[in-house]
Amino acid sequence: MANTLVYLLDGKIYINLTNRCTNNCIFCLRKDKDDVCGQNLWLDDENYPIEDVFAQFDNCCQFHHSLVENKHPEVVFCGYGEPMIKLDELKQTAKHIKSLYPEAKLRVNTNGHANFIHKRNVVPELKGLIDEFSVSLNAPTEDEYNELSQPKFPQAYEEMKKFIKACYDENVEVVASVVDGYKGRRLDIEACEKVASELGAKLRVREWIVNGY
């Protein structure tokens, strides 16, 4: 089975760079199913050439003209893993897309651990390539974050918050996201909004989808 590195959802083009992640969120879609709208996102091999991503993106645009007919396609780096783990591949893909569609809007859905992973502030490297970061805040407190996100290293909550602040400091659009309603569980949305606001971000609340996409 070939790797699915590019897939479609809700009229947007999604890029699935990796299955690796520094969180193991209890509400993650991949815990319950292997696909998004019938598109299997488990990769057979993570050592693929970057040209495979380019080719799948280009083929997607070729066969789905409506997504790019106005030259403003929406592209989201989000799959069954943390896309910023593959930072070089993400940057190369973003440059490829921007070379074809300079007005494309590129978003990265991330857990905000990239600076910890790469041991430097990577936000300046992505300025001008990525138009928006959607960072998984997940909870208003570290204890609840650890319960919901199951991070694989200590201080993950603080690292995530520092990443949001780094985006704000670089004047890159950033949104903090939470998943509400997991198995009937409700978050303190007002407290989440306060945390996001203090970091310079807006809050996006996503309702948990029982059966996924």
C-alpha positions in Angstrom: 0.0 0.0 0.0 1.4 3.4 -1.0 1.8 6.2 1.6 -1.1 8.7 1.7 0.9 11.9 2.1 -1.9 14.2 0.7 -5.6 13.9 1.3 -8.8 15.9 1.1 -11.2 17.0 3.8 -13.9 19.7 3.8 -12.7 21.3 0.6 -9.1 21.7 1.9 -5.9 19.9 1.0 -4.2 18.2 3.9 -0.5 17.1 4.2 0.2 14.0 6.2 4.0 14.0 6.8 4.5 11.6 9.7 2.8 9.3 12.2 5.2 10.1 15.0 4.1 12.4 17.8 5.2 13.7 21.2 1.7 13.4 22.6 -0.6 10.5 22.9 -3.9 12.3 23.2 -6.7 10.2 24.6 -9.2 11.8 22.1 -7.0 11.4 19.0 -8.9 10.1 16.0 -6.2 7.6 15.1 -6.9 5.6 18.3 -10.3 4.6 16.9 -9.8 4.4 13.1 -7.2 4.1 10.4 -8.7 6.6 8.0 -10.1 10.0 7.3 -13.1 9.8 4.9 -11.7 6.5 3.6 -8.2 7.8 3.2 -5.8 5.6 5.2 -3.3 7.8 7.0 -1.0 5.2 8.5 2.3 5.4 6.6 4.1 2.2 5.5 7.4 4.0 5.4 8.5 7.3 6.9 11.7 7.4 4.8 10.0 8.6 1.6 11.5 11.2 -0.8 10.1 14.7 -0.5 9.2 14.4 -4.2 6.5 12.0 -3.2 4.8 14.8 -1.3 5.2 17.2 -4.2 3.8 14.6 -6.7 0.7 13.8 -4.6 0.0 17.5 -4.0 0.3 18.2 -7.7 -1.9 15.3 -8.7 -4.5 16.4 -6.1 -4.6 19.9 -7.6 -4.7 18.4 -11.2 -7.7 16.2 -10.4 -9.6 18.6 -8.1 -9.5 21.9 -10.0 -12.1 23.5 -7.8 -9.7 23.5 -4.9 -7.2 25.7 -6.7 -9.2 27.4 -9.5 -9.0 30.8 -7.7 -5.3 30.3 -7.0 -6.0 30.5 -3.2 -6.1 26.9 -2.1 -6.2 26.2 1.6 -3.6 23.7 2.7 -3.3 22.2 6.2 -0.3 20.3 7.6 -2.2 17.8 9.7 -2.3 14.0 9.7 -1.8 11.0 12.0 1.3 12.6 13.7 3.0 15.9 14.6 3.9 17.6 11.3 6.6 19.8 12.9 8.7 16.7 13.7 9.5 16.7 10.0 10.5 20.3 9.9 12.7 20.2 6.8 10.1 18.3 4.8 7.4 20.8 6.0 9.5 23.8 4.9 10.3 22.2 1.5 6.6 21.4 0.9 5.5 24.9 1.9 8.0 26.4 -0.5 6.8 24.1 -3.3 3.2 25.1 -2.7 3.9 28.8 -2.4 5.9 28.7 -5.6 2.9 27.4 -7.4 0.2 29.3 -5.5 1.7 32.4 -3.8 -1.7 33.3 -2.4 -2.4 29.9 -0.9 -3.2 29.9 2.8 -1.0 27.4 4.7 -1.9 26.3 8.2 0.0 24.0 10.5 -2.0 22.0 13.1 0.6 21.4 15.8 1.0 20.3 19.4 3.5 23.2 19.9 6.5 21.1 20.8 8.6 22.0 17.8 11.0 24.3 19.6 11.6 21.6 22.2 12.1 18.9 19.6 14.6 20.9 17.5 16.2 22.7 20.4 15.7 26.2 18.9 13.0 28.7 18.1 11.8 27.5 14.6 9.1 30.1 14.2 11.3 32.7 12.4 12.2 30.0 9.8 8.6 29.5 8.9 7.5 33.2 8.8 6.4 33.9 5.2 5.8 30.2 4.5 3.1 29.4 7.1 0.2 31.8 7.4 -1.3 30.3 10.6 -0.5 28.0 13.4 -3.3 26.1 15.2 -1.7 25.0 18.4 -3.3 22.3 20.6 -3.8 24.0 24.0 -6.1 21.1 25.0 -6.7 22.3 28.6 -6.4 25.3 30.8 -4.1 23.7 33.4 -1.0 21.5 33.2 -2.6 18.7 35.2 -5.6 18.5 32.9 -3.3 18.8 29.8 -1.2 15.9 31.0 -4.3 13.8 31.5 -5.8 14.6 28.1 -2.6 14.8 26.0 -0.4 12.1 27.6 2.8 13.9 26.6 6.0 11.9 26.3 8.3 14.4 28.0 8.0 16.6 31.1 7.1 20.3 30.9 5.2 19.7 27.6 2.5 22.1 28.6 4.9 24.9 29.2 6.7 24.2 26.0 3.4 24.4 24.1 2.5 27.7 25.7 6.0 29.1 24.9 5.5 28.1 21.3 2.2 30.0 21.1 3.9 33.1 22.6 6.8 32.7 20.1 4.3 32.9 17.2 2.7 36.0 18.7 6.1 37.6 19.2 6.9 37.0 15.5 3.6 38.4 14.4 2.5 35.1 12.9 -1.2 34.4 13.2 -1.8 31.8 15.9 -4.9 30.1 17.3 -5.0 27.9 20.4 -7.4 25.0 20.0 -9.2 22.7 22.4 -11.4 19.6 21.8 -14.5 19.8 24.0 -17.0 17.1 24.8 -14.8 14.1 24.8 -17.1 11.3 26.0 -19.3 14.0 27.6 -16.4 15.7 29.4 -16.6 19.5 29.3 -13.6 21.9 29.6 -13.6 25.2 31.3 -13.8 27.2 28.1 -13.6 30.6 29.9 -10.3 29.5 31.6 -9.0 28.2 28.2 -9.8 31.6 26.6 -7.9 33.4 29.4 -4.8 31.2 28.9 -5.0 31.7 25.1 -5.5 35.5 25.4 -2.5 35.9 27.8 -0.3 34.2 25.2 -1.6 36.4 22.4 -3.8 33.8 20.7 -7.5 33.4 19.9 -9.3 30.3 21.0 -10.8 27.8 18.7 -13.2 25.2 20.3 -13.7 22.0 18.3 -16.4 19.6 19.3 -15.3 16.0 19.7 -16.6 13.9 16.8 -17.7 10.6 18.2 -17.1 8.5 15.0 -14.4 10.8 13.4 -14.5 11.9 9.8 
